[in-house]
């Protein structure tokens, strides 16, 4: 999950209006807030479910951009009570608490807790469980995680090749620009790429200003 900065404040009556859809596309950079895939196949999700939070049905801050696959995989009990709540990426920088890493040898996504918070402990653990379900298929009957990991592996492979080019050549300006675009929040699976940068002391020093701590 990547931090989402809402920029739009659309005026609307019902959450399924076109202006809401257009605003969510802009605010979420056309990325599913859970898996980070840039996709056109999305749905408008209520972060706090309609059934339990009727007063938030048409509250824009409760509307999220989610891909159809993640919306099907996500357990129905998510955010129905304090015990089932996950981190809200519009309010919290999830990268501060959770690290994502592609493990090619074991063919899985490593989801690592890197920090704790007394007030957010349950949300952090629940978010890790959800991401494990989406990326690795844990406790899920869906096979979509296989295609998702293949897509991530392809993009990460291209990113690593670009980093290798960057480290080898002397004139780095052109490739540096490409790397900045690849780690930008608008890019698919940017959290994975940003952690690759953070884990490399040299690269982290050079690109830290573009990805934060």
Secondary structure, DSSP 8 states (H G I E B T S, - for coil): ------------SSTTSHHHHHHHHHHTTTB-TTT--B-SSEEEEESS-TTT-GGGTT-GGGEEEEEHHHHHHS-TTTTSSGGG----TTTS-GGGTEEEEEETTTTEEEEEE----TTTHHHHHHHHHHHHHHHH-TT----HHHHHHHHHHHHHHHHHHHHHHHHH-S--HHHHHHHHHHHSTTSTTHHHHHHHHHTSHHHHHHHHHHH--
